[in-house]
Amino acid sequence: MNAYDLKGKTAVVTGGAQGIGFAVVQQMLASGARVASWDMQEERNQTAMANLQGETLACLCDISNMGLVQDALAQTEAALGPVDILVNSAGIAGPNAPVQDYDDAAWGQIITINLTGTYHVNKAVLPGMQKRNFGRIVNIASIAGKEGNPNACAYSASKAGVIGFTKSAGKENADKNIAINCVTPAAARTPIFDQMSEEHIDYMLSKIPRARFLEVEEAAHMITWLVSAENSFTTAAVFDLSGGRATY
């Protein structure tokens, strides 16, 4: 596993118990960071962190609840120190259906977790980063946020919102040593597939010119570089991880 220089840094990874988030946790530990995984799956999160080498913390956190986010931040800083890095990987896909048939409750849940949750965790860590004049944030969006996937209106809208939010927050903090960027992955074969129909999974694969799904380790490498000190200029940007699918 390639290493980046994150020695002495404290990182938060939301959704760190599995999928891309877990791969990011592993890569950051290998790069010397202390890592807190904020995840609402308490047992899975505890087990995942306990089996890793390095300084880790498992925090129970539902990012849709600002009070729980603030509690997780306080717990993290008490155990690991001030937060230098945030990777917001927590999110859900929701059901697949056309707009006219889409479940209203599912729409609200997806927007609240994927978009409002992104707002919550960024809002929580930014004051400390501003005070210390250092911070690196990566919000995980999706190629669906660029192009829109049919039968996934809520997910596509939430991830488009993450892109717009990241651009706004990045510009607000561009006069500081804070970089706020996002990545737009194509699908990776993670537990989020359990929420999707096989027809939708086949559709996503058919759109990827590389003719395969993203490997979570590939995402972790790009994300870890983005949160390193070496990424000192680029901010408010969108980095493609779509295997050639993206057209802009």
C-alpha positions, 0 to 999 in steps of 0.5 A: 500500500502506497503511503502519503505523509499524514503523520501527526494528523487527525482524520475523521472518516464518516461511513468508515466501517465499510466500502470506500470509507473503510478503504480510506481509513486503511490508507490514512492509517498506512500514511501515519494519521490518527483516524476516527470512523463516524458510522451509525452501524455501531457494532460493525464500526467497532469491529472494523476499527479494532482489527486495524493497526494504528490509532483509531476511534469508532464513534457512533454517529448519524450525520443527519443529526447535528447534535450527534455530529457535535458529540462525535467531534468532541469525542474525537478531539478528546481522544485523538486531538484537533481534526485536520482532515475530514472525508465525508463518505457516509451516504445511502442510495435508496430505492430505484423508481421513476419520479412519479412513483418515488417514495416521498419518505425515501426522498426525504431520508436520502436528501437528509443523509447525503446532502444535509449530512454533508453540511452538518459534518463540514459545518462542525469541523470548519471552525477549528480548521479556520482557527488553526489555518489548516484543513483538508476536506473531501466530500464524496459525491457521485457521477450520478450528481453530474449526469443524473441516473434514471430511476434514482432521482433522490440520489442524483439530486443529493449528490449534485447538491454535494458538488454545489455545496463543496464548490461554495465552501471551498471558495469561502475558505480559499484564502486559508490553508484549507482545501475543500474538494469532492470526488465523483466516483462511478459505482464500486461494488460495496454494500450500497449495492444491496439497496439497488436493483440488479437492473440499475447495477447493470445500467451503471456498469454499461455506462463505464468505458473501462467496463468494470466497477471502481475498486475502493482502493483506487478511490482511497488513493486519490482521496488520501492525496487530496487531504495531504499537505501537498494538495496546497492549491486546488480547492472547490474542485471536482475530481473524476473517478468514473472510469471515463464515463464523465463528459465534463 
